[in-house]
Amino acid sequence: MSEPSAPVAETRPLFESVTLSVPLQRGETSISALSIRRPKSGELRGLSLQDIMTTDIVAMLTLIPRVSEPPLTADEANALDPADLSEIAGTIRGFFMTKGEKAVMEAMAAHYQPKT
């Protein structure tokens, strides 16, 4: 009789890197990339999960300073280029994807991958 195997822990990244298409200036420092950390429950306080899942701009602009490294100020988050805001919001949305959603996305990506 075989023994039941231990559950396999899901390996989900804690950080994702985002390269900004339009770097931010902080004094003499140029910020060209951000590390976005998977939010902890307390960092979602005051936000609607639905707004996060739909990448609502107000929700994202509130959440980005809480999860970015280096930490952005509210003014810096508001100054993000729209393409960069979209990239960061997509990264944050990715942290909330279920296993099923990820499987569908991976299947779609594999299906549409150029075949050479």
N, C-alpha and C positions, 0 to 999 in steps of 0.2 A: 504494500500500500504506500503510495507516495504522499509525502507531506505537502500541505498547501504552501505555495510560494508566498513570500512576503510581497505586499503591494509595491509596485514600482513607483517611486516618487516622480512626479512630473517635473521636468527640468524647464522652468520658465525663466527667461532672463530677468534679472533685476534692473539692469540698465540697457538702454539702447542709445546709440550715438546718432546725432543728426548734424550734418554739415549744412551750415547756413549759406544760402545763395547770395544773400546780402548781409555781410558781417555787421554786428552791432559795435558801436564805439562807446567805450566806458573810459572817459578821460583819454589817456594815451594808449590804452589797451584796446585791441581789436578782438572781439569775440567772434570766431569763425565757426565754432562747433559747440554743441551742447550735449551733455549726457542727460537723458531723460530717465528718471527713476520710476519704477512701477509704484504708483501711489499706495500709501497705507490708508486704511479705513478712515482714520482721523483727518487725513488731508482732504477727504471728500466732504467734510462737514460744510453744510450750507449750500451744497451743490445737489442737483438732481441727477441721479444715475441715468435717467433718460436723456438729459441734456448732454452728459458726457458721451453716451453711446451714439448720439446723433452729431457729435462734435460741435455743439452749440458754441458760437464764438465767445459769448460772455462767460460761459462755464470754462472754456479753455483758457481764456485770459486770466481767470481767477486761479486755475489749477497750475498753469505753467510755472509761475514763480515758486510754487510749493514743491515742485518736483524736478526743477532744472539744476544742473551743475555746470558752470557756476550759477548760483541762484540769480535769476533775473529780478529786477525790480518791476513793479507794475507798469511804470513808464516805459521800461525797456520791452516788456511783453507787448505793450500797446504799439510800439514802434517797429515790431517785426514786419518784414515783408510778407504780403499775403501768401506767397508760395511757401515761405518758411513756416508761417502759422499753420498752413494746411499740412505740411510734412510733420510738424510736431504733434498736431492734433491727431493725425493718422497713427503716429507712433503710440500716443497715449491710448487711443481707441484699441490698438492691438493688444494692449495689456489686459483688456476686458473680454477678449474673444474667448468663446468656449472651445472645447476640444473639437466639437462638431463643426463650428464655424471655421476653425483653422484647417480642418481636413478638407472642407469644401474649397477654401481658398487655395490650398496646395494642389488639389485636383484640377482646379481651373487653371492655375499657373502652369501645371505640367501639360495640360491639354493644349494650351495656346503657346507653349514654348516652341520656338522655331526648330524645325527638324532639318538637320543638315546631313 
